[in-house]
């Protein structure tokens, strides 16, 4: 299913900025939506590249205030995760860019399409934006994103790599 519009959680934003891969987002999706809660989480520390860069980006757009859906609130997720899933639940054309396992389970249980940061790299490779997934995956790991060896193998397979 093609991805029409995305709403992003803080983890993919922070990790992509730290790994120097954030510009893949507008290349893949055009505008990227971030809820006020996510915007706050990303920009709270001015000592961080994501905090300094997000407000200057031309492709990231802050959504209107998000009312948390009771179905999402019941999962007891973080503020950012809850807001992006609630936003996508109210806007059926949206895919959630999110890494947290519980949040992904919540979104999937509500039939909301999800894509993790590793999946963004695979999509960029498939669309010819990057020549290989190996260096970007290592950059994500170096930036602090935990990716198991099994997941890395799967991502390489999905990108049609040996």
C-alpha positions in Angstrom: 0.0 0.0 0.0 1.5 3.4 -1.0 2.2 5.8 1.8 0.2 9.0 1.2 1.0 11.1 4.3 3.0 10.6 7.5 2.9 11.7 11.1 6.2 11.1 12.9 7.1 10.3 16.5 10.2 11.8 18.2 12.5 8.7 18.1 12.7 8.6 14.2 13.2 12.3 14.0 15.9 12.4 16.7 17.7 9.3 15.3 17.6 10.5 11.7 18.9 13.9 12.6 21.7 12.4 14.7 22.7 10.1 11.9 22.6 12.9 9.3 19.8 11.1 7.4 16.8 13.4 8.2 16.7 14.8 4.7 15.4 11.4 3.6 12.1 12.3 5.1 11.1 15.1 2.7 12.5 13.2 -0.2 10.3 10.2 0.6 7.2 11.9 1.9 7.3 15.7 1.1 5.8 17.2 4.2 6.0 15.4 7.5 3.6 16.0 10.3 4.6 16.1 14.0 2.2 16.6 16.9 2.8 19.3 19.4 3.8 16.7 22.0 6.4 15.3 19.6 7.6 18.8 18.7 8.1 19.5 22.4 9.9 16.2 23.0 12.3 16.9 20.1 13.0 20.5 20.8 13.2 20.5 24.6 17.0 20.3 24.7 18.8 23.0 22.7 22.0 21.0 22.9 20.8 18.4 20.4 21.0 18.6 16.6 17.4 17.5 16.3 16.3 20.2 18.7 18.1 22.9 16.7 17.2 21.6 13.3 13.5 20.7 13.5 12.2 24.2 14.0 14.3 25.3 11.0 13.2 22.6 8.6 10.9 23.5 5.8 9.4 20.0 5.5 8.3 19.4 9.1 4.8 20.7 10.0 3.4 20.8 13.5 -0.2 19.4 13.6 -3.0 21.1 15.4 -3.5 20.0 19.0 -4.4 16.4 19.2 -7.2 15.0 21.3 -6.1 11.6 22.6 -8.4 8.9 21.6 -9.6 6.7 24.5 -8.6 3.6 22.5 -5.0 4.9 22.4 -5.0 6.2 26.0 -5.8 2.7 27.2 -2.4 1.6 26.1 -0.6 3.9 28.5 2.0 5.0 26.0 4.1 8.1 26.1 2.7 11.5 25.2 4.3 11.6 21.7 3.3 8.0 20.8 -0.2 8.6 22.0 -0.6 11.8 20.1 0.7 10.5 16.8 -1.4 7.4 16.9 -4.5 9.4 17.9 -3.8 11.8 15.0 -3.5 9.0 12.5 -6.6 7.3 13.9 -8.5 10.4 13.1 -6.9 10.7 9.6 -7.1 7.4 7.7 -4.6 8.4 5.0 -1.8 8.7 7.5 1.0 6.3 8.2 2.7 6.5 11.6 6.5 6.7 11.7 7.3 5.1 15.0 9.8 2.8 16.6 8.5 1.9 20.1 7.3 -1.7 20.1 4.3 -1.2 22.3 3.2 1.9 20.3 3.6 -0.1 17.0 1.4 -2.9 18.5 -1.2 -0.3 19.5 -1.2 1.3 16.0 -1.4 -2.1 14.2 -4.2 -3.2 16.5 -6.1 0.0 15.3 -5.3 -0.8 11.7 -3.0 2.2 11.3 -0.1 1.6 8.9 3.3 1.9 10.6 6.9 2.3 9.5 9.9 2.3 11.7 13.2 4.1 11.2 14.8 1.0 9.7 11.9 0.8 7.2 12.5 4.4 6.2 16.0 3.3 5.2 14.7 0.4 3.2 12.2 2.6 1.4 14.9 5.1 0.6 17.0 2.3 -1.0 14.0 1.0 -3.0 13.3 4.4 -4.3 17.0 4.9 -5.3 17.7 7.7 -2.8 20.6 5.8 -1.3 22.9 3.2 -2.9 23.0 0.8 0.1 21.3 0.3 3.5 24.5 -0.9 5.2 26.0 2.5 6.0 22.7 4.2 7.0 21.8 1.3 9.2 25.2 1.6 11.0 24.7 5.4 11.2 21.3 4.7 13.0 23.0 2.3 15.4 25.8 4.8 16.0 23.1 7.4 16.8 21.6 5.2 19.4 18.9 3.3 17.7 18.8 -0.3 18.9 18.5 -2.6 16.0 19.0 -6.3 16.6 21.2 -8.3 14.3 18.1 -10.2 13.2 16.3 -7.0 12.3 19.3 -5.7 10.4 19.4 -8.9 8.4 15.7 -8.5 7.7 16.1 -4.9 6.6 18.9 -5.9 4.2 16.7 -8.6 2.8 13.9 -6.2 2.3 16.2 -3.8 0.5 17.2 -6.7 -1.8 20.7 -7.0 -0.5 22.7 -10.2 0.0 
